[in-house]
């Protein structure tokens, strides 16, 4: 599998995920637990890697993040 980067990062939503998570007063562990309740199997270290841009984010993960963090996909993707 080829590894893709966009401006040196594996995702474009990481910084916004971190910002929204902090606004919701969630720890990375709490966010991982909420994602698991939504059916996304993920651990705290994966949330950390998303936030620093070293992990890809699947579309179903993005949808769950939006639901939990009360933001739109456009917000997480930096389009609004």
Backbone as JSON, one array per atom type, in Angstrom:
{
  "sequence": "XXXXXXXXXXXXXXXXXXXXXXXXXXXXXXXXXXXXXXXXXXXXXXXXXXXXXXXXXXXXXXXXXXXXXXXXXXXXXXXX",
  "N": [[0.84, -1.18, 0.0], [0.57, 2.17, -0.85], [1.78, 4.99, 0.86], [0.28, 8.0, 1.59], [0.76, 11.5, 1.75], [-0.28, 14.78, 2.68], [0.82, 17.84, 2.35], [2.8, 17.09, 4.19], [1.36, 15.74, 6.14], [-0.85, 13.14, 7.22], [-3.51, 13.54, 7.35], [-6.06, 16.12, 7.16], [-7.6, 17.04, 9.13], [-6.76, 16.9, 11.76], [-5.81, 19.03, 13.53], [-8.15, 20.48, 13.87], [-9.78, 18.55, 15.03], [-8.53, 18.26, 17.51], [-8.89, 20.86, 18.54], [-11.73, 21.03, 18.65], [-12.24, 18.89, 20.37], [-11.11, 19.8, 22.75], [-12.76, 22.03, 23.22], [-15.08, 20.7, 23.83], [-14.34, 19.72, 26.2], [-13.15, 17.19, 26.49], [-11.01, 14.44, 27.14], [-8.35, 12.78, 25.35], [-8.62, 10.07, 25.82], [-11.31, 9.92, 26.66], [-12.57, 10.73, 24.29], [-11.8, 8.63, 22.58], [-13.19, 6.55, 23.85], [-15.86, 7.36, 23.45], [-15.95, 7.25, 20.67], [-15.66, 4.49, 20.35], [-18.1, 3.65, 21.39], [-19.68, 4.46, 19.31], [-19.07, 2.61, 17.47], [-16.6, 2.72, 16.3], [-13.56, 1.36, 16.37], [-10.99, 2.28, 18.23], [-8.09, 3.54, 19.87], [-6.67, 5.55, 22.57], [-4.09, 6.37, 21.82], [-4.3, 6.39, 19.06], [-6.08, 8.47, 18.63], [-4.43, 10.56, 19.44], [-2.46, 10.37, 17.42], [-4.02, 11.03, 15.21], [-4.58, 13.7, 15.8], [-2.01, 14.86, 15.64], [-1.43, 14.41, 13.07], [-0.32, 12.06, 12.0], [-1.75, 9.85, 11.36], [-4.09, 8.31, 9.21], [-7.51, 9.28, 8.53], [-10.47, 7.66, 8.31], [-13.51, 7.83, 6.33], [-15.83, 7.03, 7.76], [-14.91, 7.33, 10.33], [-14.52, 10.07, 10.44], [-17.19, 10.91, 10.22], [-18.22, 9.93, 12.67], [-16.63, 11.38, 14.46], [-17.55, 13.98, 13.93], [-20.2, 13.79, 14.85], [-19.84, 13.27, 17.62], [-18.28, 15.46, 18.45], [-19.87, 17.57, 17.82], [-19.71, 19.08, 15.42], [-19.4, 20.09, 11.96], [-18.62, 18.18, 8.96], [-17.37, 19.87, 7.13], [-16.23, 21.77, 8.83], [-14.28, 20.23, 10.23], [-12.68, 19.6, 8.07], [-11.59, 21.98, 7.4], [-12.98, 23.7, 5.77], [-14.78, 25.56, 6.47]],
  "CA": [[0.0, 0.0, 0.0], [1.32, 3.42, -0.9], [1.46, 5.93, 1.94], [0.07, 9.33, 1.04], [0.86, 12.65, 2.64], [-0.77, 16.04, 2.15], [1.61, 18.87, 3.04], [3.52, 16.49, 5.3], [0.45, 15.16, 7.11], [-1.69, 12.07, 6.7], [-4.9, 14.01, 7.37], [-6.17, 17.58, 7.24], [-8.56, 17.38, 10.18], [-6.2, 16.68, 13.08], [-5.78, 20.23, 14.39], [-9.54, 20.83, 14.19], [-10.26, 17.53, 15.98], [-7.98, 18.63, 18.82], [-9.57, 22.09, 18.97], [-13.12, 20.7, 19.0], [-12.2, 18.02, 21.55], [-10.86, 20.65, 23.92], [-13.97, 22.83, 23.46], [-16.04, 19.8, 24.46], [-13.75, 19.31, 27.48], [-12.92, 15.75, 26.46], [-9.63, 13.97, 27.02], [-8.2, 11.86, 24.22], [-9.17, 8.79, 26.29], [-12.77, 10.03, 26.61], [-12.97, 10.76, 22.88], [-11.66, 7.26, 22.08], [-14.29, 5.76, 24.41], [-17.09, 7.75, 22.76], [-15.85, 6.69, 19.32], [-15.93, 3.06, 20.45], [-19.55, 3.51, 21.55], [-20.25, 4.68, 17.98], [-18.66, 1.51, 16.62], [-15.27, 2.96, 15.73], [-12.59, 0.76, 17.28], [-9.85, 3.19, 18.24], [-7.51, 3.73, 21.2], [-6.23, 6.9, 22.85], [-2.9, 6.72, 21.04], [-4.73, 6.68, 17.69], [-6.62, 9.84, 18.67], [-3.25, 11.42, 19.48], [-1.84, 10.37, 16.1], [-4.89, 11.81, 14.32], [-4.39, 15.12, 16.11], [-0.71, 15.36, 15.18], [-1.36, 14.23, 11.62], [0.45, 10.9, 11.57], [-2.68, 8.75, 11.11], [-5.2, 8.59, 8.3], [-8.86, 9.27, 9.1], [-11.45, 7.09, 7.37], [-14.73, 8.63, 6.26], [-16.74, 6.67, 8.85], [-14.34, 7.92, 11.55], [-14.82, 11.5, 10.36], [-18.61, 11.07, 10.54], [-18.39, 9.74, 14.11], [-16.01, 12.54, 15.13], [-18.47, 15.11, 13.79], [-21.34, 13.57, 15.75], [-19.4, 13.38, 19.02], [-17.74, 16.8, 18.73], [-20.9, 18.55, 17.46], [-19.2, 19.94, 14.36], [-19.7, 19.59, 10.62], [-17.44, 17.71, 8.23], [-16.7, 21.04, 6.57], [-15.4, 22.38, 9.86], [-13.1, 19.4, 10.46], [-11.85, 19.6, 6.87], [-11.08, 23.32, 7.21], [-13.71, 24.34, 4.68], [-15.63, 26.63, 7.02]],
  "C": [[0.89, 1.24, 0.0], [0.84, 4.35, 0.21], [1.38, 7.33, 1.33], [0.2, 10.39, 2.12], [0.28, 13.86, 1.91], [-0.09, 17.13, 2.97], [2.27, 18.31, 4.3], [2.66, 15.83, 6.36], [-0.4, 14.08, 6.44], [-3.18, 12.41, 6.77], [-4.91, 15.54, 7.43], [-7.1, 18.02, 8.38], [-7.99, 17.35, 11.59], [-6.24, 17.88, 14.01], [-7.2, 20.62, 14.8], [-10.16, 19.81, 15.15], [-9.79, 17.9, 17.38], [-8.7, 19.86, 19.38], [-10.99, 21.8, 19.44], [-13.18, 19.82, 20.24], [-12.0, 18.84, 22.82], [-12.07, 21.52, 24.25], [-15.04, 22.0, 24.15], [-15.55, 19.28, 25.81], [-13.61, 17.79, 27.58], [-11.42, 15.47, 26.42], [-9.56, 13.08, 25.78], [-8.79, 10.5, 24.58], [-10.7, 8.81, 26.22], [-13.28, 10.03, 25.17], [-12.87, 9.36, 22.29], [-12.82, 6.39, 22.58], [-15.61, 6.08, 23.71], [-17.1, 7.23, 21.32], [-16.15, 5.2, 19.34], [-17.42, 2.8, 20.63], [-20.28, 3.71, 20.23], [-19.84, 3.59, 17.0], [-17.33, 1.67, 15.94], [-14.24, 2.44, 16.73], [-11.29, 1.55, 17.17], [-9.38, 3.34, 19.69], [-7.03, 5.17, 21.35], [-5.03, 7.29, 22.0], [-3.25, 7.01, 19.58], [-5.35, 8.07, 17.59], [-5.45, 10.83, 18.66], [-2.61, 11.51, 18.1], [-2.7, 11.1, 15.07], [-4.61, 13.29, 14.53], [-3.06, 15.67, 15.64], [-0.47, 15.07, 13.71], [-0.57, 13.04, 11.13], [-0.42, 9.67, 11.33], [-3.76, 9.21, 10.14], [-6.51, 8.59, 9.07], [-9.81, 8.76, 8.02], [-12.72, 7.93, 7.4], [-15.7, 8.3, 7.38], [-16.23, 7.2, 10.19], [-14.64, 9.41, 11.58], [-16.28, 11.76, 10.73], [-18.85, 10.92, 12.04], [-17.78, 10.9, 14.9], [-16.93, 13.74, 15.08], [-19.63, 14.99, 14.77], [-20.95, 13.82, 17.2], [-18.98, 14.8, 19.37], [-18.7, 17.93, 18.36], [-20.38, 19.59, 16.47], [-19.57, 19.32, 13.01], [-18.44, 19.02, 9.97], [-16.66, 18.88, 7.62], [-15.8, 21.73, 7.58], [-14.12, 21.56, 10.07], [-12.15, 19.4, 9.26], [-11.31, 20.99, 6.54], [-11.75, 24.08, 6.08], [-14.64, 25.44, 5.18], [-14.99, 27.22, 8.25]]
}
